[in-house]
Amino acid sequence: MLRCPLRCPLRCRRVPLLTLAFASRPSLAISPLTPDAQQRRTLGRFTRGHADNSLCWDRAGADGFISPIDAHQHPMPFGGPEVPFSTYTDWFIKQGTVFSVFMGIGQRIVKQNASAPDCCYYLHCPTYGYPVIPMPDSDVRNAEERLRHYKGEVAQRLHLTLSATFPNLQRPAGAKEQLVELWERFPRTFTWMGELNVFKHALAGSGFFSDLTGPRLTVDRVEAGELDELFSLVGAPRPSGEHIPAVTLHSDMGCDAYAFPAGAGDGVHPLVCEVPEEEKRAAQGQRAWWERTLGEFYAGFFDEEGFPRDNFRKIQHIHVTDAIVGRYKEVKFVWAHLGLSMELTSLHPAVHARILASFYERHATNLWSDLSWDVLAKLNFMNFDGLPIEAHWSAAASEDLADDALFDMRAVSAARERLDATWAAVRPKVAPTITTLTGPTYKLAVLLSLLHAYPERAITGTDYVASFGTHDAFPGYTPLSGAPLSPEAGCHKTELSHAQQLSDTSSLNAFFDDEAFSAIVLGGNFFRVAGISTTFAPPPLCRADATATATAASTASTASTSTIPTIPTIPTIPTIPTIPTIPTIPTISATSTAGTPLNAAAPQQWGWAAAVMCAALAAAALLRSVARAGSRSSEAPGRGEERAYEAWPLAE
């Protein structure tokens, strides 16, 4: 559901048919950027030695805060056809993406019954009859499409990094040989690896925790060296010239609840979020590790005897993630989605920040996180519900917090209110292409303090899945009844849906201080992780006096302290007892470099675009097709749509 920029209600029905027809004309580009801003997004802006690399980036005006780097997206779907390569890369260029990691998709839906309905997305058929199986097919097709189409203007406007996504870490045997085969077939083509699944609870209905793809990884399996063969090829350059420096891991910290339909999985045993008893006992025996990682939050997850409480399910997997990152120090690991998922939304933000900070300190040379997936914005950081902080994150409201003294609610609440002012100023810039975002949450205030303390540790991404299957061809399968489970638009993605997901995931960028913005948004971190920092560098940031800031350690603009003068931060690990207030942290100015207030009226060209968009969306609401498919989460086009769109506004 997209909010109309002119505040016409989404249920408005009195729209001239001529307007609706005109709104669907392909000549009307859909982009969160103005045409001028699109033209400013070039490789030259980021290329060392190029004259354009010295042109300052006007984050509050002409250049904006929409991410120019998408380090996590999937041009191949789980099933069915993909958006054609040339069409997809055209969306990237129109919407201002300059660098992207093409991840294919590491698993495909393998229908077990040939006569069963086809399915293009795992949540449209969450049963063992449609297991999601790791295989190299998507990587091969991705490489073929890149060789066929990545040339000419596309290559001049868009830097693509191809990623190998096929390895099954639960069953790593043979992965090394398969990677060598890929290298032989496509030499010096794959320069990234992942997204590799360590734990992915969204796939529970598709057999992830069953014998179909398991057994599940454990600390003992990692420490026994079961992944050594695969990771022996990753990290350092190979004598052959092949080099994969980075690996993106999908590893849910844990889970809090499932929303699978009845009959999902094997159809006999209900799917529940739980921790196996043997893993609880193992955690009890690893008390020192858990105390060191959780600090004063330990008592919220373990009893007096060191046995895990029920809420341990939310963080049950982090020791396995730690074991992988710690064992392979030459590999640059990127922890996807900050360790969160649709199956984990109630973890206390102070605990989440504590875990990430612990990991950043422990793995200072080889761990980053990506901010990909619109679920982060829609269900965690930009879905404020108006309730006081005590309603969500006090010890009385959250089972994760043993004592209110561990969390400075007053400071976090004040910081969130200041973030509101920033959002009010920048929201008009992207109003036509954002979806259900209601504003910054308490979680975001805590996350910002963490990322401002560790600005070198995050990279941007969308987690967009470029599927193109229609409902008629891929109806999906509802357990028990067998009825179609796919929404009316199937998995068919559009240019609008891509613009929306890019805008939603980019919304967090608006709140970063200048140092974090340069490192996270403009590529300082990504270039280092990808091993291309000798060729590319962020442009300097503009100052209010029209000069540029340095990018290595950006200097705050003179107007940048007016919006958010104070943000609570996380003290240095290992002592994180609370989240105290710290001195002023500069942030994006409420005034552009040209002196124009950001909350002024949108540019003139948006007036027509806004009217057209509102009309188009009214039609989409009536038809229940385009808007429902276009607005959904990349990894949850079915269930995510129900949670994130029909229940407007979202609760935090």
C-alpha positions as CSV (number, residue, x, y, z in Angstrom):
1,M,0.0,0.0,0.0
2,L,1.6,3.2,-1.1
3,R,0.7,6.5,0.6
4,C,-0.3,9.1,-1.9
5,P,2.0,12.1,-1.7
6,L,-0.9,14.6,-2.0
7,R,-2.7,12.8,1.0
8,C,-5.5,11.6,-1.1
9,P,-6.9,8.6,0.7
10,L,-5.9,5.2,-0.7
11,R,-9.5,4.2,-0.9
12,C,-10.3,7.2,-3.2
13,R,-12.3,5.7,-6.1
14,R,-13.3,8.9,-8.0
15,V,-10.4,8.9,-10.5
16,P,-10.9,9.7,-14.1
17,L,-10.4,6.7,-16.3
18,L,-8.2,8.7,-18.7
19,T,-5.9,9.6,-15.8
20,L,-5.6,5.9,-14.9
21,A,-4.8,4.9,-18.4
22,F,-2.2,7.7,-18.8
23,A,-0.7,6.7,-15.5
24,S,0.1,3.3,-16.9
25,R,2.1,4.7,-19.8
26,P,5.6,3.2,-19.8
27,S,7.1,6.6,-20.7
28,L,6.5,7.7,-17.2
29,A,9.6,6.7,-15.3
30,I,9.2,5.5,-11.7
31,S,12.1,6.6,-9.6
32,P,12.7,8.0,-6.1
33,L,15.2,10.4,-7.8
34,T,14.6,13.4,-10.1
35,P,16.0,13.1,-13.6
36,D,18.8,15.5,-12.6
37,A,19.7,13.3,-9.7
38,Q,19.7,10.2,-11.9
39,Q,22.2,11.9,-14.2
40,R,24.5,12.6,-11.3
41,R,24.7,8.9,-10.3
42,T,27.7,7.8,-12.4
43,L,30.7,5.6,-11.9
44,G,32.8,8.7,-12.3
45,R,31.4,10.1,-9.0
46,F,33.1,7.1,-7.2
47,T,36.2,6.5,-9.4
48,R,39.5,7.6,-7.9
49,G,41.3,10.1,-10.1
50,H,38.1,11.0,-12.1
51,A,37.2,14.7,-12.0
52,D,33.7,13.8,-10.9
53,N,35.0,12.1,-7.7
54,S,35.8,15.5,-6.3
55,L,32.3,16.8,-6.8
56,C,30.7,16.9,-3.4
57,W,27.6,14.8,-2.6
58,D,24.6,16.9,-1.7
59,R,22.8,14.5,0.6
60,A,20.2,17.0,1.6
61,G,19.5,18.2,-1.9
62,A,20.5,17.3,-5.4
63,D,22.0,13.9,-4.7
64,G,19.8,12.7,-1.9
65,F,20.0,9.7,0.4
66,I,18.8,6.9,-1.8
67,S,21.4,4.2,-1.7
68,P,23.7,4.2,-4.7
69,I,25.0,0.7,-3.6
70,D,22.9,-2.4,-3.5
71,A,25.2,-5.1,-2.0
72,H,22.4,-7.6,-1.6
73,Q,19.8,-8.4,-4.2
74,H,18.7,-11.4,-6.2
75,P,18.2,-11.2,-10.0
76,M,17.0,-14.9,-9.9
77,P,13.9,-16.1,-8.1
78,F,13.2,-19.2,-6.1
79,G,11.0,-20.5,-8.9
80,G,9.7,-19.4,-12.3
81,P,11.1,-16.8,-14.6
82,E,13.2,-13.8,-13.7
83,V,12.9,-10.2,-14.7
84,P,14.9,-9.9,-18.0
85,F,18.4,-8.9,-17.3
86,S,18.3,-5.8,-19.5
87,T,15.0,-4.6,-18.0
88,Y,16.3,-5.2,-14.5
89,T,19.6,-3.3,-15.0
90,D,17.6,-0.5,-16.6
91,W,15.6,-0.2,-13.3
92,F,18.9,0.1,-11.5
93,I,20.2,2.9,-13.6
94,K,16.9,4.8,-13.6
95,Q,16.7,4.6,-9.8
96,G,20.3,5.6,-9.1
97,T,22.0,2.3,-8.2
98,V,25.7,2.5,-9.3
99,F,27.1,-0.6,-7.6
100,S,25.4,-3.9,-7.0
101,V,26.2,-7.5,-5.9
102,F,24.2,-9.9,-8.1
103,M,23.5,-12.8,-5.9
104,G,21.4,-15.1,-8.0
105,I,19.5,-17.3,-5.6
106,G,21.2,-20.2,-3.8
107,Q,18.2,-22.5,-3.7
108,R,15.4,-23.4,-6.0
109,I,11.9,-24.9,-5.3
110,V,12.0,-28.5,-6.3
111,K,8.4,-29.7,-6.6
112,Q,8.1,-33.3,-5.5
113,N,4.8,-34.1,-7.3
114,A,4.8,-33.4,-11.0
115,S,1.0,-32.9,-11.1
116,A,1.0,-30.4,-8.2
117,P,0.5,-26.7,-8.9
118,D,3.6,-24.7,-9.7
119,C,5.1,-22.3,-7.2
120,C,7.5,-19.4,-7.6
121,Y,8.0,-18.4,-4.0
122,Y,8.5,-20.6,-1.0
123,L,5.9,-19.0,1.3
124,H,3.3,-19.7,-1.5
125,C,3.9,-23.4,-0.9
126,P,5.4,-23.9,2.5
127,T,5.4,-27.7,2.6
128,Y,7.9,-30.5,2.3
129,G,6.2,-31.2,-1.1
130,Y,8.0,-28.1,-2.3
131,P,11.4,-28.2,-0.6
132,V,13.9,-25.4,-1.3
133,I,17.1,-27.1,-2.3
134,P,20.6,-25.5,-2.7
135,M,22.0,-25.9,-6.3
136,P,24.2,-24.0,-8.7
137,D,21.6,-23.5,-11.4
138,S,20.8,-19.9,-10.7
139,D,24.5,-19.0,-10.5
140,V,25.1,-20.5,-13.9
141,R,22.2,-18.6,-15.5
142,N,23.3,-15.4,-13.7
143,A,26.8,-15.7,-15.2
144,E,25.4,-16.5,-18.6
145,E,23.1,-13.5,-18.6
146,R,25.9,-11.2,-17.3
147,L,28.2,-12.3,-20.2
148,R,25.4,-11.8,-22.7
149,H,24.1,-8.4,-21.6
150,Y,26.6,-6.7,-19.4
151,K,28.3,-4.4,-21.9
152,G,27.9,-1.0,-23.5
153,E,26.0,1.6,-21.6
154,V,25.1,-0.8,-18.8
155,A,28.7,-1.6,-18.0
156,Q,29.5,2.1,-18.1
157,R,26.7,3.1,-15.7
158,L,26.5,0.0,-13.4
159,H,29.3,-1.9,-11.6
160,L,28.2,-5.5,-11.1
161,T,29.8,-8.0,-8.7
162,L,28.7,-11.6,-9.4
163,S,28.2,-13.8,-6.4
164,A,28.2,-17.6,-6.0
165,T,25.2,-18.6,-3.9
166,F,24.9,-22.4,-4.3
167,P,26.8,-23.8,-1.3
168,N,24.8,-25.7,1.3
169,L,26.5,-25.1,4.6
170,Q,24.4,-27.8,6.3
171,R,25.8,-30.3,3.8
172,P,29.1,-28.8,2.6
173,A,30.5,-31.9,1.0
174,G,31.2,-31.3,-2.7
175,A,30.9,-27.5,-2.5
176,K,34.6,-27.0,-3.1
177,E,34.5,-29.0,-6.3
178,Q,31.4,-27.2,-7.5
179,L,33.0,-23.8,-7.0
180,V,36.1,-24.9,-8.9
181,E,33.8,-26.1,-11.8
182,L,32.1,-22.6,-11.8
183,W,35.5,-21.0,-12.0
184,E,36.6,-23.2,-14.9
185,R,33.4,-22.5,-16.8
186,F,33.3,-18.7,-16.0
187,P,36.9,-17.7,-15.1
188,R,37.3,-14.6,-13.0
189,T,33.6,-14.0,-13.0
190,F,32.5,-14.7,-9.4
191,T,34.1,-12.3,-6.9
192,W,31.6,-12.7,-4.0
193,M,29.9,-15.6,-2.2
194,G,26.4,-15.7,-0.7
195,E,23.8,-15.2,0.5
196,L,24.6,-18.5,2.2
197,N,22.1,-19.8,4.7
198,V,23.3,-20.7,8.2
199,F,19.9,-20.5,9.8
200,K,16.8,-19.3,7.9
201,H,13.5,-19.8,9.8
202,A,11.4,-18.5,6.9
203,L,12.3,-21.8,5.2
204,A,11.1,-24.0,8.1
205,G,8.0,-24.9,6.1
206,S,10.1,-25.8,3.1
207,G,12.3,-28.3,4.9
208,F,15.2,-26.3,6.1
209,F,15.4,-28.0,9.5
210,S,14.5,-31.4,8.1
211,D,16.6,-34.2,6.5
212,L,15.8,-32.6,3.1
213,T,18.6,-30.1,3.5
214,G,19.9,-30.6,7.0
215,P,21.2,-31.5,9.6
216,R,21.4,-28.1,11.2
217,L,24.8,-26.5,11.8
218,T,26.2,-26.6,15.4
219,V,29.3,-25.1,17.0
220,D,30.8,-28.5,17.3
221,R,30.4,-29.1,13.5
222,V,32.0,-25.8,12.7
223,E,34.9,-26.4,15.1
224,A,35.4,-29.9,13.7
225,G,36.2,-28.2,10.4
226,E,33.3,-29.4,8.3
227,L,33.4,-26.1,6.4
228,D,37.2,-25.9,6.0
229,E,37.3,-27.3,2.4
230,L,34.9,-24.7,1.1
231,F,36.4,-21.7,2.9
232,S,39.9,-22.8,1.9
233,L,39.1,-21.3,-1.5
234,V,37.7,-18.0,-0.1
235,G,39.4,-15.0,1.4
236,A,42.9,-14.9,0.0
237,P,43.6,-14.6,-3.7
238,R,44.1,-18.0,-5.5
239,P,47.1,-18.9,-7.6
240,S,44.7,-19.2,-10.5
241,G,43.8,-15.5,-10.2
242,E,40.4,-16.3,-8.8
243,H,39.5,-14.2,-5.7
244,I,36.4,-14.2,-3.6
245,P,37.1,-11.9,-0.6
246,A,33.6,-11.7,0.9
247,V,30.8,-14.0,1.9
248,T,27.3,-12.9,2.9
249,L,25.7,-15.1,5.5
250,H,22.0,-15.3,6.3
251,S,22.0,-16.3,9.9
252,D,18.9,-15.5,11.9
253,M,19.9,-14.7,15.5
254,G,16.9,-16.8,16.4
255,C,13.1,-16.7,16.2
256,D,10.2,-15.6,18.3
257,A,7.1,-16.8,16.3
258,Y,6.0,-18.4,13.1
259,A,3.0,-17.5,10.9
260,F,2.8,-20.6,8.7
261,P,-0.6,-21.9,7.7
262,A,-2.0,-25.0,9.2
263,G,-0.5,-28.1,7.6
264,A,2.8,-26.4,6.6
265,G,6.0,-28.4,6.8
266,D,5.4,-32.2,6.8
267,G,1.7,-31.7,7.4
268,V,1.7,-33.7,10.6
269,H,3.8,-31.8,13.1
270,P,2.9,-28.1,13.7
271,L,5.8,-25.8,13.0
272,V,6.8,-23.9,16.1
273,C,9.8,-21.7,17.0
274,E,11.7,-23.7,19.5
275,V,15.2,-24.7,20.7
276,P,16.2,-28.4,20.6
277,E,16.9,-29.7,24.1
278,E,20.5,-30.8,23.2
279,E,21.2,-27.2,22.2
280,K,19.9,-25.8,25.4
281,R,22.2,-28.1,27.3
282,A,25.1,-27.1,25.1
283,A,24.4,-23.5,25.8
284,Q,24.3,-24.2,29.5
285,G,27.8,-25.7,29.2
286,Q,29.0,-22.7,27.3
287,R,28.1,-20.3,30.0
288,A,31.3,-18.2,29.8
289,W,30.8,-17.5,26.1
290,W,27.2,-16.4,26.6
291,E,28.0,-14.2,29.6
292,R,30.8,-12.5,27.7
293,T,28.5,-11.9,24.7
294,L,25.4,-10.8,26.5
295,G,27.0,-9.0,29.5
296,E,24.4,-7.7,31.9
297,F,21.6,-9.0,29.7
298,Y,22.6,-12.6,30.4
299,A,20.1,-13.0,33.3
300,G,17.3,-12.1,30.9
301,F,17.9,-15.3,28.9
302,F,19.4,-17.8,31.4
303,D,18.2,-18.8,34.9
304,E,20.3,-19.0,38.0
305,E,21.7,-22.4,37.0
306,G,22.7,-21.2,33.6
307,F,19.9,-23.0,31.7
308,P,18.3,-21.1,28.8
309,R,14.9,-19.5,29.5
310,D,12.1,-19.7,26.9
311,N,13.1,-16.5,25.2
312,F,16.5,-18.0,24.5
313,R,14.9,-19.0,21.2
314,K,15.4,-15.4,20.0
315,I,19.2,-15.6,20.2
316,Q,19.8,-19.4,19.9
317,H,22.0,-19.3,16.8
318,I,24.5,-16.5,17.5
319,H,27.2,-18.8,18.8
320,V,27.2,-20.8,15.6
321,T,27.6,-17.5,13.6
322,D,30.4,-16.5,15.9
323,A,32.1,-19.8,15.4
324,I,32.1,-19.4,11.6
325,V,33.3,-15.9,11.6
326,G,36.0,-16.6,14.2
327,R,37.3,-19.7,12.4
328,Y,37.9,-18.1,9.0
329,K,39.6,-14.9,9.7
330,E,40.8,-14.3,6.1
331,V,37.2,-14.2,4.9
332,K,35.3,-10.9,5.1
333,F,31.8,-11.9,6.4
334,V,28.7,-9.8,5.9
335,W,25.9,-10.7,8.3
336,A,22.7,-10.2,6.3
337,H,19.8,-8.2,7.7
338,L,21.6,-7.4,11.0
339,G,20.6,-11.0,12.0
340,L,16.9,-10.2,12.0
341,S,14.0,-11.6,10.1
342,M,10.2,-11.7,9.8
343,E,10.4,-14.5,12.4
344,L,12.3,-12.3,14.8
345,T,10.8,-8.9,15.6
346,S,10.4,-8.8,19.4
347,L,14.1,-9.1,20.4
348,H,14.8,-6.2,22.7
349,P,16.8,-3.5,20.8
350,A,19.3,-3.1,23.6
351,V,20.1,-6.8,23.5
352,H,20.3,-6.8,19.7
353,A,22.7,-3.9,19.8
354,R,24.7,-5.6,22.6
355,I,25.1,-8.7,20.5
356,L,26.2,-6.8,17.4
357,A,28.6,-4.6,19.3
358,S,30.1,-7.8,21.0
359,F,30.6,-9.3,17.6
360,Y,32.1,-6.1,16.1
361,E,34.6,-6.0,18.9
362,R,35.5,-9.7,18.7
363,H,35.7,-9.8,14.9
364,A,37.2,-6.4,14.3
365,T,38.9,-7.3,11.0
366,N,36.4,-9.6,9.2
367,L,32.7,-8.9,10.1
368,W,30.3,-6.4,8.7
369,S,26.4,-6.3,8.6
370,D,24.1,-5.4,5.7
371,L,21.0,-3.3,6.1
372,S,19.2,-5.1,3.3
373,W,15.5,-6.2,3.2
374,D,12.6,-3.9,3.6
375,V,11.4,-5.9,6.5
376,L,14.0,-4.1,8.6
377,A,12.2,-0.8,7.9
378,K,8.6,-2.1,7.8
379,L,8.7,-4.3,10.9
380,N,11.6,-2.9,13.0
381,F,13.0,0.6,12.4
382,M,10.4,2.7,10.5
383,N,7.0,1.5,11.7
384,F,6.4,3.7,14.7
385,D,3.0,3.1,16.3
386,G,2.7,6.1,18.6
387,L,2.9,4.1,21.8
388,P,5.2,5.2,24.6
389,I,8.5,3.3,24.9
390,E,7.4,1.5,28.1
391,A,4.7,-0.3,26.2
392,H,7.3,-2.1,24.1
393,W,10.6,-2.2,25.8
394,S,10.3,-1.9,29.6
395,A,11.0,-4.9,31.7
396,A,7.3,-5.3,32.2
397,A,6.6,-5.4,28.5
398,S,9.7,-7.3,27.2
399,E,10.7,-10.7,28.5
400,D,14.3,-10.0,27.4
401,L,14.9,-7.2,29.9
402,A,15.5,-8.3,33.5
403,D,15.6,-4.8,34.9
404,D,14.6,-1.4,33.6
405,A,18.0,0.0,34.9
406,L,19.6,-1.8,32.0
407,F,17.9,0.4,29.4
408,D,17.7,4.2,29.5
409,M,14.2,4.6,28.1
410,R,14.1,8.4,28.7
411,A,17.2,8.9,26.6
412,V,16.1,6.6,23.8
413,S,12.6,8.1,23.7
414,A,14.0,11.6,23.4
415,A,16.3,10.5,20.6
416,R,13.4,9.0,18.7
417,E,11.5,12.2,18.9
418,R,14.4,14.1,17.4
419,L,14.5,11.5,14.6
420,D,10.9,12.4,13.9
421,A,12.0,15.9,13.0
422,T,14.5,14.5,10.5
423,W,11.9,12.2,8.9
424,A,9.4,15.0,8.6
425,A,12.0,17.0,6.7
426,V,13.1,14.3,4.3
427,R,10.0,12.3,3.7
428,P,8.6,14.6,1.0
429,K,11.7,13.8,-1.1
430,V,10.6,10.1,-1.5
431,A,6.9,10.2,-0.7
432,P,5.8,8.8,-4.1
433,T,7.9,5.6,-3.7
434,I,7.8,4.7,0.0
435,T,5.2,2.3,1.2
436,T,4.0,1.7,4.8
437,L,6.7,3.6,6.7
438,T,5.2,5.6,9.5
439,G,8.3,7.0,11.1
440,P,11.4,6.1,13.2
441,T,11.0,3.7,16.1
442,Y,12.8,3.3,19.4
443,K,14.6,0.4,17.8
444,L,16.1,2.8,15.2
445,A,17.3,5.2,17.9
446,V,19.2,2.4,19.5
447,L,20.5,1.1,16.1
448,L,21.8,4.5,15.1
449,S,23.8,4.9,18.3
450,L,25.4,1.5,17.5
451,L,26.2,2.4,13.9
452,H,27.5,5.8,14.8
453,A,29.8,4.0,17.2
454,Y,30.8,1.5,14.5
455,P,30.4,3.4,11.2
456,E,32.8,1.2,9.4
457,R,30.7,-2.0,9.9
458,A,27.6,-1.7,7.7
459,I,26.7,-1.7,4.0
460,T,23.5,-1.1,2.2
461,G,21.2,-3.4,0.2
462,T,17.6,-4.1,-0.8
463,D,17.3,-7.9,-0.8
464,Y,15.0,-7.5,-3.8
465,V,14.1,-10.7,-5.6
466,A,13.5,-10.1,-9.3
467,S,10.8,-12.7,-9.9
468,F,8.5,-12.5,-12.8
469,G,6.0,-15.4,-12.4
470,T,2.3,-14.7,-12.7
471,H,-0.4,-16.1,-10.5
472,D,-2.0,-18.1,-13.3
473,A,1.2,-19.9,-14.0
474,F,2.4,-20.2,-10.4
475,P,-0.7,-20.3,-8.2
476,G,1.1,-21.9,-5.2
477,Y,-0.4,-24.4,-2.8
478,T,-2.2,-24.0,0.4
479,P,-1.6,-26.9,2.8
480,L,-4.6,-29.0,3.7
481,S,-7.0,-27.4,1.2
482,G,-4.7,-27.3,-1.9
483,A,-6.1,-24.0,-2.9
484,P,-3.9,-21.4,-4.6
485,L,-1.8,-19.5,-2.0
486,S,-0.1,-17.0,-4.4
487,P,-1.6,-13.5,-4.4
488,E,-3.4,-12.3,-7.5
489,A,-0.2,-10.9,-8.9
490,G,1.8,-14.0,-8.2
491,C,5.5,-13.2,-8.0
492,H,5.4,-10.7,-10.8
493,K,7.7,-7.8,-9.9
494,T,7.6,-4.3,-11.4
495,E,9.6,-1.2,-11.8
496,L,7.4,0.4,-9.1
497,S,8.0,-2.5,-6.7
498,H,11.8,-2.1,-7.2
499,A,11.6,1.7,-6.6
500,Q,9.5,1.1,-3.4
501,Q,11.9,-1.5,-2.0
502,L,14.9,0.8,-2.7
503,S,13.2,3.7,-1.1
504,D,12.1,1.8,2.0
505,T,15.5,0.3,2.6
506,S,17.2,3.6,2.0
507,S,15.0,5.4,4.5
508,L,17.5,4.5,7.3
509,N,20.2,6.5,5.4
510,A,18.5,9.8,6.2
511,F,19.4,9.5,9.8
512,F,23.1,8.8,9.6
513,D,25.7,11.4,10.7
514,D,28.1,12.4,8.0
515,E,30.8,9.9,8.9
516,A,28.4,7.0,8.8
517,F,26.7,8.3,5.6
518,S,30.0,8.4,3.8
519,A,31.1,4.9,5.0
520,I,27.8,3.1,4.8
521,V,25.8,4.8,2.0
522,L,28.5,6.2,-0.3
523,G,30.5,3.0,-0.3
524,G,33.5,3.5,2.0
525,N,32.8,0.1,3.6
526,F,31.5,-1.7,0.5
527,F,34.6,-0.9,-1.5
528,R,36.9,-2.3,1.2
529,V,34.8,-5.5,1.6
530,A,34.6,-6.0,-2.1
531,G,38.4,-5.4,-2.5
532,I,37.9,-2.5,-5.0
533,S,38.9,0.4,-2.7
534,T,42.0,1.1,-4.8
535,T,39.8,1.9,-7.7
536,F,36.7,3.5,-6.0
537,A,36.1,5.9,-3.2
538,P,33.2,7.9,-1.8
539,P,32.9,11.4,-3.1
540,P,33.2,14.1,-0.4
541,L,30.1,15.4,1.3
542,C,28.9,18.9,0.6
543,R,28.9,21.4,3.4
544,A,26.5,24.2,4.0
545,D,29.1,26.7,2.7
546,A,29.4,24.7,-0.5
547,T,32.8,23.2,0.3
548,A,33.4,19.5,0.7
549,T,33.9,17.4,3.8
550,A,36.6,14.8,4.0
551,T,35.3,11.2,3.5
552,A,37.7,9.4,5.7
553,A,36.4,11.1,8.8
554,S,33.7,13.5,7.6
555,T,33.4,16.9,9.2
556,A,29.9,17.8,10.2
557,S,28.2,20.5,8.2
558,T,27.5,23.8,10.0
559,A,23.8,23.3,9.8
560,S,23.9,19.6,10.7
561,T,23.3,19.9,14.4
562,S,19.9,21.4,14.3
563,T,17.8,18.3,13.8
564,I,19.2,15.6,16.1
565,P,21.5,17.2,18.7
566,T,21.7,14.1,20.9
567,I,21.6,10.4,20.3
568,P,22.1,7.8,22.9
569,T,25.0,5.5,22.2
570,I,26.4,2.1,23.2
571,P,29.5,2.2,25.4
572,T,32.6,0.2,24.5
573,I,32.4,-3.6,24.8
574,P,32.5,-5.5,27.1
575,T,30.7,-3.2,29.5
576,I,27.3,-2.3,28.1
577,P,25.1,-1.9,31.2
578,T,22.8,0.7,29.6
579,I,22.5,3.2,26.9
580,P,23.5,6.6,28.2
581,T,23.3,9.9,26.5
582,I,26.4,11.3,24.9
583,P,27.3,14.7,23.5
584,T,25.9,16.0,20.3
585,I,26.2,13.8,17.2
586,P,25.8,15.8,13.9
587,T,23.2,14.5,11.4
588,I,21.7,15.5,8.2
589,S,20.9,19.2,8.0
590,A,17.3,20.4,7.8
591,T,18.6,22.8,5.1
592,S,20.2,21.9,1.8
593,T,23.4,23.3,0.6
594,A,21.5,25.8,-1.5
595,G,19.7,27.0,1.7
596,T,16.3,25.4,0.7
597,P,14.5,23.8,3.7
598,L,14.1,20.1,3.2
599,N,10.5,20.3,4.4
600,A,9.6,22.8,1.7
601,A,7.3,21.8,-1.1
602,A,8.5,19.0,-3.3
603,P,10.0,20.1,-6.7
604,Q,7.5,21.2,-9.3
605,Q,7.9,18.0,-11.4
606,W,6.6,15.9,-8.5
607,G,3.2,17.6,-8.6
608,W,2.2,15.8,-11.7
609,A,4.0,12.6,-10.7
610,A,2.3,12.6,-7.4
611,A,-1.2,13.0,-8.9
612,V,-0.5,10.3,-11.4
613,M,0.9,8.0,-8.7
614,C,-2.1,8.5,-6.5
615,A,-4.5,7.7,-9.4
616,A,-2.5,4.6,-10.3
617,L,-2.5,3.4,-6.7
618,A,-6.2,3.9,-6.4
619,A,-6.7,1.7,-9.4
620,A,-4.3,-0.8,-7.9
621,A,-6.3,-0.9,-4.7
622,L,-9.4,-1.7,-6.6
623,L,-7.8,-4.4,-8.7
624,R,-5.8,-5.9,-5.7
625,S,-3.0,-6.8,-8.0
626,V,-0.2,-4.3,-8.9
627,A,0.0,-2.6,-5.5
628,R,-0.2,-6.0,-3.7
629,A,2.7,-7.5,-5.7
630,G,4.7,-4.4,-6.0
631,S,4.7,-3.4,-2.4
632,R,5.5,-6.7,-0.8
633,S,8.7,-7.6,0.9
634,S,11.3,-9.3,-1.4
635,E,11.5,-12.4,0.8
636,A,7.8,-12.4,1.8
637,P,5.5,-11.5,-1.0
638,G,2.7,-13.5,0.4
639,R,2.8,-13.6,4.2
640,G,4.7,-10.3,4.4
641,E,2.1,-8.6,2.4
642,E,-0.6,-9.6,4.9
643,R,1.4,-8.4,7.9
644,A,2.9,-5.3,6.4
645,Y,0.2,-3.9,4.1
646,E,-3.3,-4.8,5.0
647,A,-2.9,-3.9,8.7
648,W,-1.9,-0.3,8.1
649,P,-0.5,1.3,10.1
650,L,2.1,-1.2,11.2
651,A,2.7,-1.6,14.9
652,E,6.3,-1.4,16.1
